[in-house]
Amino acid sequence: MFLDNSRYAKQPTADVTTPDGRTVTALTLRTLPAVSGNPHTVLDQDRLDLLASDTYSDPTKFWHVADANTALDAARELTAEPGDTLNLPPT
């Protein structure tokens, strides 16, 4: 269902019945691991995919940065304000 490097690749699923009676497969809630990292001061041009590319040589690992900073929904906000600090987890 998901690529092997996706944050959801190993996430358990559950069969759920919708109000109209259909059964669908849904992902269970994912909890964020406690991860420390190296502080990074956000620059004007920073994006999580670019930081992941520079840090891990893989832009698809942007979600590692989002997870380390407990950003589930609005990961883009992590780089919205130049001068803010975010954590880049170890590889």
C-alpha angles and dihedrals in degrees: 000000000000133000115264091248094051119114086233098050095103098026113126119242133214132202109239130188114224122219089260092056100257119136115225133175114240134180116251117238113283119222119210118240120233103254130171123202149167114292116246125190109224115242128201095260098041121128126170093242091052092047090049091049092051094042103038103015087240121091091195088070090073087113090066087064092045091050093048088055094043093242110151105156109016104036090151088068089069089074099030097099118052109222095036117120126233132176123249106203120222116264 
